[in-house]
Amino acid sequence: MEALLEAALRLAAPLLLAALGELVIERAGLIDIGIEGTMLTGAFAGFVVAVASGSAVAGVAAAAGAGVGVGALFAAFSVLGRVDQIVVGTAINLIALGATGAASRALYGGAPPSAPTLGPLAPGPLAELPWLGPLLFAQTPFLLAALLLCLALGLGLARTRPGLRLRAVGESARAADAEGVSVPAVRTLAVLLGSSLAGVAGAALTLAQSDSFTEGMTAGRGFIALAIVIFGRWSSLGVLLASLFFGFVSALQFRLQARGSGIPYPVFLMFPYLVTLALLALGSSRVRAPADLGRAYAREGS
């Protein structure tokens, strides 16, 4: 059980980072289904820079920067250009999948090298302590960063002026505009921040959970992050609990595979996504999204 919980926390870290990024974006009234492509871009950029520089920290910074770049592209079309958000997000996913795959083959051929990784928070005796060691000290900095960001985001949305403005734009962009809030500016900043977190989530895959990059390695985690935001009822605490749940489901999938059974391997791969669909079908009708979610905004007469 201890090993299962340790794996659940490790697998939950990138999901939590990506879901927190999507939460920021959606609370501002935008739907960014391109979060999958943003994660993949961050994973690739972080890997390339970490290999070139020999520093995993530099790789994480590059992943965040790559996420900001993808977010700027999304904001340019969806916020400023008022292009359909689903279309833009879909295009980003397709571009990211093709571009990272082609770039990886061009740079490394069929065998990417190993990248430096971020190890446990406190390796050694602390990581070997019963229960507390594997669940806390053996985890990578990505989990600690995600937990701290979850706390900061929860407080920021509820207690700070920027957080209240963000929520106001997501609930009623027209009313927020009438109060002097710049809707395009708030939404653009939300996209840039959320996309940077998604980029870091991608780096967690290449610089912590593995030391290499493979084409399409996000494997739908961005879409699971979207489901986590809905299942978490657009709150930071809900997103945290949902991320831990999906991390546990993923860890359980690997545990069942390791024990061996007559169940075909593809069924195990489907397991987390089947759970995602089931939870969305059961719970999505009972939650209320931000009122202006997915609606482009333009001032009257513009």
Rosetta silent file (secondary structure, phi, psi, omega in degrees, C-alpha in Angstrom):
SEQUENCE: MEALLEAALRLAAPLLLAALGELVIERAGLIDIGIEGTMLTGAFAGFVVAVASGSAVAGVAAAAGAGVGVGALFAAFSVLGRVDQIVVGTAINLIALGATGAASRALYGGAPPSAPTLGPLAPGPLAELPWLGPLLFAQTPFLLAALLLCLALGLGLARTRPGLRLRAVGESARAADAEGVSVPAVRTLAVLLGSSLAGVAGAALTLAQSDSFTEGMTAGRGFIALAIVIFGRWSSLGVLLASLFFGFVSALQFRLQARGSGIPYPVFLMFPYLVTLALLALGSSRVRAPADLGRAYAREGS
SCORE:     score description
SCORE:     0.000 S_00000001
   1 L     0.000  -38.145  179.745    0.000    0.000    0.000 S_00000001
   2 H   -61.416  -43.674  179.348    2.872    2.357    0.806 S_00000001
   3 H   -66.583  -35.622  179.277    4.387    1.864   -2.657 S_00000001
   4 H   -65.432  -42.875  179.281    0.990    2.385   -4.275 S_00000001
   5 H   -67.783  -38.053  177.301    0.472    5.717   -2.504 S_00000001
   6 H   -61.606  -44.260  178.862    4.005    6.850   -3.368 S_00000001
   7 H   -65.712  -36.634  179.595    3.363    6.106   -7.040 S_00000001
   8 H   -62.629  -43.277  178.524   -0.020    7.857   -6.873 S_00000001
   9 H   -66.020  -40.927 -179.933    1.575   11.072   -5.599 S_00000001
  10 H   -63.415  -42.779 -178.900    4.338   10.895   -8.181 S_00000001
  11 H   -75.145  -23.401 -179.675    1.887   10.403  -11.035 S_00000001
  12 H   -76.927  -23.353 -173.635   -0.449   13.093   -9.696 S_00000001
  13 H   -57.475  -53.619  179.610    2.200   15.847   -9.771 S_00000001
  14 H   -65.840  -33.191  177.110    2.108   16.653  -13.527 S_00000001
  15 H   -63.958  -41.820 -179.251   -1.679   16.295  -13.573 S_00000001
  16 H   -66.442  -42.997  178.655   -2.013   18.754  -10.705 S_00000001
  17 H   -61.383  -47.012 -179.462    0.308   21.300  -12.324 S_00000001
  18 H   -65.677  -40.622 -178.918   -1.518   21.116  -15.649 S_00000001
  19 H   -67.646  -36.980  176.076   -4.948   21.208  -14.001 S_00000001
  20 H   -63.651  -39.474  176.253   -4.020   24.270  -11.927 S_00000001
  21 H   -62.745  -44.212  178.413   -2.939   25.989  -15.123 S_00000001
  22 H   -67.097  -33.204  177.589   -6.228   25.103  -16.811 S_00000001
  23 H   -60.973  -45.562  178.098   -8.122   26.237  -13.705 S_00000001
  24 H   -58.505  -45.452 -177.544   -6.609   29.720  -13.991 S_00000001
  25 H   -65.146  -43.926 -176.462   -7.524   29.879  -17.665 S_00000001
  26 H   -73.663  -31.191  176.047  -11.077   28.652  -17.194 S_00000001
  27 H   -67.400  -17.845  174.760  -11.792   30.922  -14.243 S_00000001
  28 L   -89.276   -0.156  175.287  -11.025   33.759  -16.669 S_00000001
  29 L    97.368   13.680 -179.000  -13.710   32.440  -19.023 S_00000001
  30 L  -116.639  148.255  173.395  -11.603   30.550  -21.595 S_00000001
  31 L  -111.937  115.014 -178.371  -11.470   26.875  -22.528 S_00000001
  32 L  -111.381   86.943  176.958   -7.983   25.801  -23.585 S_00000001
  33 L   -75.827   -4.229  174.727   -8.151   22.236  -24.851 S_00000001
  34 L   -77.283    8.844  179.828   -4.672   22.894  -26.244 S_00000001
  35 H   -61.449  -30.313  176.017   -3.315   22.163  -22.760 S_00000001
  36 H   -63.058  -47.725  178.383   -2.268   18.747  -24.091 S_00000001
  37 H   -66.398  -33.740  177.993   -0.142   20.344  -26.791 S_00000001
  38 H   -65.961  -42.837  176.143    1.249   22.855  -24.307 S_00000001
  39 H   -60.136  -44.677 -178.139    2.360   20.027  -22.010 S_00000001
  40 H   -64.508  -40.926  177.240    3.973   18.201  -24.912 S_00000001
  41 H   -63.132  -43.159  177.478    5.811   21.344  -26.030 S_00000001
  42 H   -63.035  -40.191  178.619    7.027   21.935  -22.474 S_00000001
  43 H   -60.943  -43.603 -178.689    8.169   18.325  -22.189 S_00000001
  44 H   -70.494  -47.304 -179.028   10.195   18.618  -25.396 S_00000001
  45 H   -61.824  -43.144  178.676   11.653   22.058  -24.700 S_00000001
  46 H   -62.222  -40.795  179.474   12.636   21.074  -21.168 S_00000001
  47 H   -64.474  -47.732 -177.011   14.289   17.890  -22.408 S_00000001
  48 H   -61.199  -46.791 -177.870   16.259   19.622  -25.183 S_00000001
  49 H   -68.974  -37.919  178.480   17.568   22.399  -22.929 S_00000001
  50 H   -63.664  -40.832  177.958   18.374   19.995  -20.089 S_00000001
  51 H   -66.094  -43.999 -176.289   20.394   17.809  -22.463 S_00000001
  52 H   -69.360  -37.474 -175.229   22.179   20.785  -24.028 S_00000001
  53 H   -95.947  -18.181 -174.763   22.961   22.550  -20.753 S_00000001
  54 L    75.494   13.866 -176.912   23.351   19.566  -18.452 S_00000001
  55 L  -126.710  121.313  176.676   20.962   21.224  -16.009 S_00000001
  56 H   -68.281  -33.413  179.098   17.484   19.957  -15.183 S_00000001
  57 H   -63.125  -42.756  176.156   16.647   23.320  -13.597 S_00000001
  58 H   -62.247  -35.503  177.128   17.411   25.067  -16.881 S_00000001
  59 H   -63.921  -41.430  178.300   15.170   22.534  -18.564 S_00000001
  60 H   -63.710  -42.227  178.056   12.281   23.371  -16.254 S_00000001
  61 H   -61.885  -41.224  178.688   12.750   27.083  -16.954 S_00000001
  62 H   -65.606  -37.456  178.428   12.749   26.388  -20.689 S_00000001
  63 H   -63.666  -41.764  177.064    9.581   24.321  -20.348 S_00000001
  64 H   -63.233  -41.493  178.251    7.849   27.195  -18.573 S_00000001
  65 H   -64.675  -39.557  177.326    9.011   29.570  -21.312 S_00000001
  66 H   -64.100  -38.757  176.825    7.771   27.220  -24.020 S_00000001
  67 H   -61.994  -41.584  177.274    4.414   27.068  -22.262 S_00000001
  68 H   -61.901  -40.176  179.197    4.241   30.854  -22.250 S_00000001
  69 H   -62.051  -44.749  177.784    5.007   30.866  -25.977 S_00000001
  70 H   -65.923  -39.433  178.289    2.182   28.444  -26.745 S_00000001
  71 H   -62.722  -37.913  177.803   -0.115   30.410  -24.448 S_00000001
  72 H   -62.964  -37.776  177.517    0.717   33.614  -26.309 S_00000001
  73 H   -64.503  -44.638  178.855   -0.299   31.905  -29.553 S_00000001
  74 H   -62.792  -43.782 -178.638   -3.595   30.788  -28.026 S_00000001
  75 H   -66.049  -37.944 -178.564   -4.281   34.242  -26.590 S_00000001
  76 H   -60.170  -41.066 -178.100   -3.467   35.985  -29.875 S_00000001
  77 H   -85.443  -44.290 -172.129   -6.111   34.007  -31.719 S_00000001
  78 H   -84.024  -38.013 -176.955   -8.731   33.337  -29.020 S_00000001
  79 H   -89.017  -54.090 -176.602   -8.588   36.505  -26.914 S_00000001
  80 H   -81.220  -41.309 -179.402   -7.474   39.192  -29.336 S_00000001
  81 L   -87.019  -13.118  178.671   -8.661   37.609  -32.578 S_00000001
  82 L    57.170   33.716  172.715  -11.808   36.093  -31.008 S_00000001
  83 L   -76.791  150.651 -179.181  -11.370   32.868  -32.998 S_00000001
  84 L   -52.303  126.757 -173.874  -13.284   29.863  -31.675 S_00000001
  85 H   -65.654  -35.462  179.850  -11.364   28.580  -28.642 S_00000001
  86 H   -67.393  -41.034  178.938  -11.962   24.889  -29.386 S_00000001
  87 H   -63.299  -45.099 -179.561  -10.638   25.270  -32.932 S_00000001
  88 H   -64.128  -44.625  179.455   -7.514   27.083  -31.721 S_00000001
  89 H   -62.059  -41.073  177.824   -6.878   24.519  -28.985 S_00000001
  90 H   -62.986  -42.897  178.544   -7.282   21.632  -31.423 S_00000001
  91 H   -61.491  -40.808  179.395   -4.852   23.270  -33.857 S_00000001
  92 H   -62.898  -42.049  178.497   -2.302   23.721  -31.069 S_00000001
  93 H   -60.967  -44.432 -178.407   -2.539   20.049  -30.134 S_00000001
  94 H   -68.391  -41.657  179.227   -1.984   18.929  -33.721 S_00000001
  95 H   -64.403  -44.207 -178.544    0.866   21.371  -34.327 S_00000001
  96 H   -63.480  -42.153 -179.749    2.601   20.413  -31.078 S_00000001
  97 H   -62.774  -46.275 -179.346    2.333   16.694  -31.805 S_00000001
  98 H   -71.007  -42.950 -175.664    3.764   17.046  -35.299 S_00000001
  99 H   -67.931  -44.176 -179.338    6.390   19.672  -34.516 S_00000001
 100 H   -68.121  -36.496  177.855    7.870   17.976  -31.450 S_00000001
 101 H   -65.378  -45.574  179.601    7.970   14.618  -33.202 S_00000001
 102 H   -65.509  -41.436 -179.756    9.687   16.027  -36.276 S_00000001
 103 H   -66.155  -38.226  179.045   12.127   18.065  -34.181 S_00000001
 104 H   -64.238  -43.193  178.740   13.005   15.067  -32.028 S_00000001
 105 H   -66.815  -36.872  179.876   13.776   12.923  -35.058 S_00000001
 106 H   -67.778  -37.473 -176.330   15.804   15.738  -36.628 S_00000001
 107 H   -81.892  -41.617 -168.961   17.870   16.315  -33.486 S_00000001
 108 H  -121.823   -1.518 -176.051   18.315   12.810  -32.129 S_00000001
 109 L    68.377 -135.722 -178.841   17.250   10.369  -34.815 S_00000001
 110 L   -97.005    2.604 -175.388   15.579    7.357  -33.304 S_00000001
 111 L  -137.131   84.659  176.572   17.469    7.365  -29.995 S_00000001
 112 L   -61.601  144.289  178.884   17.213   10.520  -27.835 S_00000001
 113 L   -73.372  173.712  175.511   19.945   10.733  -25.160 S_00000001
 114 L   -82.662  142.319  179.444   19.302   10.673  -21.435 S_00000001
 115 L  -105.436  152.963  172.090   18.649   14.016  -19.777 S_00000001
 116 L   -64.379  145.862 -175.840   19.625   15.104  -16.254 S_00000001
 117 L  -123.820  164.124  173.889   16.681   14.772  -13.907 S_00000001
 118 L   -92.037  120.354 -176.042   15.423   16.273  -10.658 S_00000001
 119 L   -86.112 -168.203 -179.837   15.767   13.702   -7.915 S_00000001
 120 L   -61.059  156.261  179.510   13.976   13.245   -4.588 S_00000001
 121 L   -60.639  -43.006 -177.418   13.570   16.177   -2.228 S_00000001
 122 L  -142.528   79.100  179.301   15.660   14.528    0.474 S_00000001
 123 L   -66.225  158.215  178.962   17.414   11.355   -0.684 S_00000001
 124 L   105.631 -145.132 -174.605   19.046    9.110    1.863 S_00000001
 125 L   -59.279  -38.439 -178.718   17.836    8.252    5.374 S_00000001
 126 H   -62.908  -39.888 -179.602   14.835   10.600    5.289 S_00000001
 127 H   -69.519  -16.506 -178.758   13.490    8.994    2.117 S_00000001
 128 H   -95.125   -0.135  177.317   13.779    5.582    3.787 S_00000001
 129 L   -63.139  144.486  178.666   11.566    6.442    6.745 S_00000001
 130 L   -60.769  134.485  176.834    8.406    4.288    6.963 S_00000001
 131 L    61.359  -63.600 -175.166    5.431    5.890    5.198 S_00000001
 132 H   -63.471  -37.794 -178.702    6.557    9.500    5.586 S_00000001
 133 H   -59.871  -59.826  179.978    9.764    8.964    3.610 S_00000001
 134 H   -63.130  -33.192 -175.246    8.252    7.599    0.363 S_00000001
 135 H   -81.118  -19.253 -177.157    5.215    9.879    0.556 S_00000001
 136 H  -126.322  -63.166 -171.137    7.149   13.102    1.157 S_00000001
 137 H   -75.649  -22.591  179.211   10.931   13.029    1.023 S_00000001
 138 L   -86.394   -3.761  179.361   11.228   10.573   -1.898 S_00000001
 139 L   -81.150  158.653  178.811    9.062   12.758   -4.109 S_00000001
 140 L   -82.162  165.659  178.014   10.497   15.188   -6.659 S_00000001
 141 H   -61.262  -18.374 -179.929   10.280   18.997   -6.299 S_00000001
 142 H   -62.321  -38.144 -179.704    7.448   18.994   -8.843 S_00000001
 143 H   -68.486  -45.562  178.805    5.018   17.634   -6.246 S_00000001
 144 H   -60.909  -43.441  178.997    6.023   20.166   -3.584 S_00000001
 145 H   -61.482  -41.127 -179.606    5.766   22.994   -6.128 S_00000001
 146 H   -64.850  -40.725  179.954    2.324   21.791   -7.205 S_00000001
 147 H   -66.760  -42.395  178.294    1.060   21.650   -3.610 S_00000001
 148 H   -65.472  -40.516  177.818    2.387   25.122   -2.810 S_00000001
 149 H   -64.970  -36.308  177.946    0.895   26.515   -6.012 S_00000001
 150 H   -61.905  -44.531  178.507   -2.432   24.928   -5.167 S_00000001
 151 H   -65.121  -46.282 -178.964   -2.457   26.689   -1.806 S_00000001
 152 H   -63.260  -39.798 -179.255   -1.323   30.008   -3.296 S_00000001
 153 H   -68.486  -40.425  177.937   -3.894   29.831   -6.072 S_00000001
 154 H   -60.801  -45.182  178.593   -6.721   29.029   -3.683 S_00000001
 155 H   -68.945  -38.554 -177.481   -5.866   31.996   -1.498 S_00000001
 156 H   -65.157  -41.675 -179.709   -5.188   34.225   -4.490 S_00000001
 157 H   -68.999  -32.427 -174.625   -8.546   33.590   -6.132 S_00000001
 158 H   -91.918  -28.741 -167.402  -10.471   34.089   -2.909 S_00000001
 159 H  -120.449   -6.641 -174.966   -8.567   36.857   -1.104 S_00000001
 160 L  -113.909  157.784  179.600   -6.701   39.075   -3.560 S_00000001
 161 H   -64.022  -45.914  176.682   -7.783   41.827   -5.937 S_00000001
 162 H   -59.474  -37.552  178.436   -6.244   40.165   -9.045 S_00000001
 163 H   -65.126  -41.526  178.044   -7.995   36.932   -8.115 S_00000001
 164 H   -65.575  -36.929  176.892  -11.346   38.660   -7.746 S_00000001
 165 H   -65.853  -41.214  178.115  -10.858   40.382  -11.103 S_00000001
 166 H   -59.948  -47.994  179.388  -10.048   37.071  -12.723 S_00000001
 167 H   -64.334  -37.389  179.841  -13.185   35.472  -11.326 S_00000001
 168 H   -63.774  -40.654  179.174  -15.285   38.489  -12.311 S_00000001
 169 H   -64.495  -38.232  179.998  -14.115   38.246  -15.924 S_00000001
 170 H   -72.046  -30.116 -178.884  -14.994   34.555  -15.998 S_00000001
 171 H   -84.209  -42.166  179.767  -18.442   35.086  -14.499 S_00000001
 172 L  -156.189   93.685 -177.423  -19.479   38.192  -16.448 S_00000001
 173 H   -62.048  -37.655 -177.944  -16.968   39.794  -18.782 S_00000001
 174 H   -66.467  -42.512  178.861  -19.359   42.599  -19.695 S_00000001
 175 H   -66.287  -39.712  177.878  -19.995   43.539  -16.068 S_00000001
 176 H   -63.796  -40.221  178.089  -16.273   43.415  -15.303 S_00000001
 177 H   -63.230  -39.943  179.278  -15.578   45.655  -18.290 S_00000001
 178 H   -63.884  -25.722  178.292  -18.199   48.114  -17.074 S_00000001
 179 L   -88.110    5.556  176.798  -16.309   48.291  -13.758 S_00000001
 180 L    93.766    8.076  178.112  -13.103   49.245  -15.557 S_00000001
 181 L   -84.318  130.840  177.955  -11.455   45.797  -15.721 S_00000001
 182 L   -79.370  102.812 -177.279   -9.590   45.145  -18.981 S_00000001
 183 H   -61.532  -48.118  178.876  -11.031   41.815  -20.077 S_00000001
 184 H   -59.147  -39.349 -178.678   -8.424   41.139  -22.823 S_00000001
 185 H   -66.601  -45.340 -179.563   -5.553   41.899  -20.442 S_00000001
 186 H   -63.003  -45.342 -178.255   -6.891   39.680  -17.650 S_00000001
 187 H   -67.238  -38.921  178.747   -7.617   36.815  -20.010 S_00000001
 188 H   -64.319  -45.284  178.594   -4.242   37.093  -21.742 S_00000001
 189 H   -63.232  -38.449  178.096   -2.359   37.074  -18.436 S_00000001
 190 H   -62.744  -42.160  179.164   -4.430   34.111  -17.254 S_00000001
 191 H   -65.168  -42.494 -179.105   -3.552   32.168  -20.397 S_00000001
 192 H   -64.612  -43.179  179.078    0.154   32.962  -20.091 S_00000001
 193 H   -66.408  -48.271 -178.876    0.255   31.916  -16.426 S_00000001
 194 H   -62.324  -39.190 -179.534   -1.823   28.786  -16.960 S_00000001
 195 H   -69.459  -33.658  177.151    0.190   27.753  -20.008 S_00000001
 196 H   -63.864  -38.786  177.350    3.482   28.192  -18.146 S_00000001
 197 H   -65.798  -38.480  177.723    2.226   25.738  -15.506 S_00000001
 198 H   -64.911  -38.034  176.380    1.238   23.293  -18.250 S_00000001
 199 H   -62.014  -42.533  177.264    4.741   23.600  -19.707 S_00000001
 200 H   -64.912  -36.660  176.466    6.268   22.775  -16.316 S_00000001
 201 H   -59.890  -39.197  176.263    3.878   19.825  -16.053 S_00000001
 202 H   -64.462  -38.549  178.160    5.353   18.551  -19.313 S_00000001
 203 H   -62.850  -30.782  178.236    8.866   18.943  -17.900 S_00000001
 204 H   -62.229  -27.371  179.605    7.842   16.722  -14.993 S_00000001
 205 H   -75.501  -40.252 -175.734    7.385   13.902  -17.504 S_00000001
 206 H   -92.464  -21.410 -174.519   10.817   14.214  -19.135 S_00000001
 207 H  -115.804    7.850  176.861   12.893   15.441  -16.181 S_00000001
 208 H  -142.505  -55.288 -178.501   11.419   13.462  -13.292 S_00000001
 209 H   -75.391  -22.716  172.452    9.209   10.562  -14.328 S_00000001
 210 L  -148.005 -177.306  177.280   11.674    9.633  -17.080 S_00000001
 211 L  -125.964   23.860 -177.525   14.918   10.972  -18.518 S_00000001
 212 L  -145.539  173.855  177.885   13.987   10.949  -22.182 S_00000001
 213 L  -121.828  134.101  173.659   11.463   12.245  -24.692 S_00000001
 214 L  -127.477  150.180 -177.490    9.172   10.144  -26.848 S_00000001
 215 L   -60.068  132.154  177.682    6.669   11.347  -29.417 S_00000001
 216 L    65.393   28.370 -172.306    3.233   11.978  -27.931 S_00000001
 217 L   -69.968  -14.486  175.616    4.457   11.095  -24.445 S_00000001
 218 L   -66.698  -29.418  169.631    1.774   13.201  -22.729 S_00000001
 219 L    51.059   42.859  176.119   -0.648   10.449  -23.821 S_00000001
 220 L    85.543    4.753 -179.469   -3.818   12.370  -23.074 S_00000001
 221 H   -63.256  -31.104  177.284   -2.782   13.785  -19.712 S_00000001
 222 H   -64.152  -37.320  178.673   -3.801   17.253  -20.868 S_00000001
 223 H   -72.183  -33.402  174.333   -7.322   16.036  -21.502 S_00000001
 224 H   -65.373  -37.323  177.066   -7.384   14.368  -18.086 S_00000001
 225 H   -61.044  -38.861  175.624   -6.346   17.757  -16.628 S_00000001
 226 H   -60.181  -44.355  179.341   -9.400   19.274  -18.324 S_00000001
 227 H   -65.825  -35.129  179.576  -11.583   16.623  -16.706 S_00000001
 228 H   -62.105  -40.655  179.545   -9.925   17.244  -13.334 S_00000001
 229 H   -61.811  -42.317  178.740  -10.928   20.918  -13.439 S_00000001
 230 H   -67.719  -48.465 -179.509  -14.560   19.945  -14.070 S_00000001
 231 H   -63.413  -30.986  178.416  -14.522   17.128  -11.526 S_00000001
 232 L   -84.386    5.393  174.985  -12.843   19.494   -9.041 S_00000001
 233 L    59.162   35.307  174.845  -15.686   22.018   -9.484 S_00000001
 234 L    56.830   36.032  174.485  -13.353   24.828  -10.569 S_00000001
 235 L  -128.388  150.349 -177.631  -11.745   25.147   -7.124 S_00000001
 236 H   -65.119  -39.001  178.238   -8.108   24.627   -6.169 S_00000001
 237 H   -66.184  -42.949  178.410   -8.989   22.184   -3.381 S_00000001
 238 H   -63.043  -39.465  177.903  -11.258   20.228   -5.679 S_00000001
 239 H   -64.128  -40.051  177.721   -8.547   20.115   -8.339 S_00000001
 240 H   -60.665  -49.513 -178.220   -6.058   18.833   -5.743 S_00000001
 241 H   -64.572  -41.267  179.303   -8.354   16.028   -4.613 S_00000001
 242 H   -65.282  -39.477  178.401   -9.273   15.090   -8.177 S_00000001
 243 H   -63.614  -42.236  177.802   -5.606   15.029   -9.212 S_00000001
 244 H   -63.643  -37.578  178.531   -4.746   12.734   -6.315 S_00000001
 245 H   -64.151  -46.406 -179.628   -7.619   10.473   -7.287 S_00000001
 246 H   -69.045  -32.285  173.784   -6.480   10.213  -10.904 S_00000001
 247 H   -63.039  -39.804  177.891   -2.918    9.673   -9.755 S_00000001
 248 H   -65.532  -41.966  179.049   -4.147    6.774   -7.628 S_00000001
 249 H   -61.688  -42.643  179.008   -6.106    5.336  -10.558 S_00000001
 250 H   -65.051  -42.675  178.656   -3.016    5.488  -12.778 S_00000001
 251 H   -63.985  -39.082  178.635   -0.845    3.888  -10.098 S_00000001
 252 H   -64.182  -37.356  177.464   -3.429    1.159   -9.605 S_00000001
 253 H   -58.931  -47.115 -179.784   -3.384    0.476  -13.343 S_00000001
 254 H   -66.347  -36.874  179.398    0.383   -0.114  -13.265 S_00000001
 255 H   -64.438  -42.470  179.097    0.091   -2.275  -10.154 S_00000001
 256 H   -65.220  -37.557  177.199   -2.533   -4.494  -11.807 S_00000001
 257 H   -63.394  -42.591 -176.384   -0.341   -4.839  -14.896 S_00000001
 258 H   -65.061  -32.268 -179.162    2.658   -5.835  -12.781 S_00000001
 259 H   -74.468  -21.447  178.351    0.702   -8.578  -11.030 S_00000001
 260 L    81.366  138.504  178.226   -0.245  -10.119  -14.350 S_00000001
 261 L  -165.068  176.774  178.974   -3.664  -11.235  -15.494 S_00000001
 262 L   -84.504    1.810 -178.747   -5.529  -12.437  -18.524 S_00000001
 263 L   -75.462  130.927  179.726   -6.748   -8.928  -19.275 S_00000001
 264 L   -59.718  147.194 -177.876   -5.286   -7.585  -22.550 S_00000001
 265 H   -56.920  -42.074  179.980   -2.678   -4.834  -22.167 S_00000001
 266 H   -60.080  -26.890  178.990   -4.677   -2.185  -24.115 S_00000001
 267 H   -66.452  -39.027  176.729   -7.496   -2.498  -21.577 S_00000001
 268 H   -62.987  -39.289  178.856   -5.116   -1.392  -18.820 S_00000001
 269 H   -65.110  -30.717 -179.635   -4.096    1.610  -20.921 S_00000001
 270 H   -76.575  -19.963 -168.769   -7.762    2.527  -21.316 S_00000001
 271 H   -53.783  -52.529 -178.938   -8.484    2.313  -17.590 S_00000001
 272 H   -61.252  -33.611 -177.078   -7.731    5.942  -16.512 S_00000001
 273 H   -77.398  -32.364  173.910   -9.641    7.330  -19.486 S_00000001
 274 H   -65.090  -41.135  176.501  -12.649    5.116  -18.874 S_00000001
 275 H   -62.382  -40.711  177.970  -12.707    6.387  -15.287 S_00000001
 276 H   -58.905  -48.285 -179.912  -12.485    9.943  -16.631 S_00000001
 277 H   -62.684  -41.694 -178.519  -15.485    9.439  -18.902 S_00000001
 278 H   -63.506  -44.736 -179.031  -17.497    7.771  -16.155 S_00000001
 279 H   -66.908  -39.193  177.649  -16.885   10.556  -13.657 S_00000001
 280 H   -64.352  -40.435 -179.880  -17.663   13.262  -16.201 S_00000001
 281 H   -65.824  -36.257 -177.095  -20.895   11.519  -17.154 S_00000001
 282 H   -82.219  -34.538 -169.668  -21.944   11.161  -13.515 S_00000001
 283 H  -112.116  -16.363 -172.786  -20.823   14.481  -12.114 S_00000001
 284 H   -67.225  -27.610 -178.609  -20.571   17.153  -14.802 S_00000001
 285 H   -76.317  -11.455 -175.904  -24.291   17.938  -14.790 S_00000001
 286 H  -100.185    1.570 -178.485  -24.192   18.736  -11.063 S_00000001
 287 L  -116.462  155.931 -179.603  -21.541   21.449  -11.169 S_00000001
 288 L  -113.120  119.921  178.567  -21.735   25.030  -12.348 S_00000001
 289 L   -78.970  164.038  171.225  -18.990   26.349  -14.570 S_00000001
 290 L   -51.846  136.278 -169.427  -18.025   30.036  -14.729 S_00000001
 291 L   -59.861  -34.741 -177.870  -20.946   31.741  -16.450 S_00000001
 292 L   -98.804   18.215 -176.743  -18.923   33.196  -19.346 S_00000001
 293 L   -62.341  125.600  176.724  -16.786   30.104  -19.899 S_00000001
 294 L    84.586    0.633 -177.998  -15.987   29.663  -23.581 S_00000001
 295 L   -98.434  123.426  174.755  -17.595   32.931  -24.684 S_00000001
 296 L   -69.113  148.437 -178.601  -15.526   35.362  -26.712 S_00000001
 297 L  -124.874  135.808  173.667  -15.908   38.958  -25.577 S_00000001
 298 L  -142.711  138.034  177.384  -15.889   42.172  -27.559 S_00000001
 299 L   -62.056  147.998  178.244  -16.997   45.618  -26.483 S_00000001
 300 L   -62.001  132.594 -179.579  -20.155   46.843  -28.096 S_00000001
 301 L    90.330   -6.831 -179.572  -19.363   48.700  -31.271 S_00000001
 302 L   -96.482    0.000    0.000  -15.922   47.111  -31.641 S_00000001
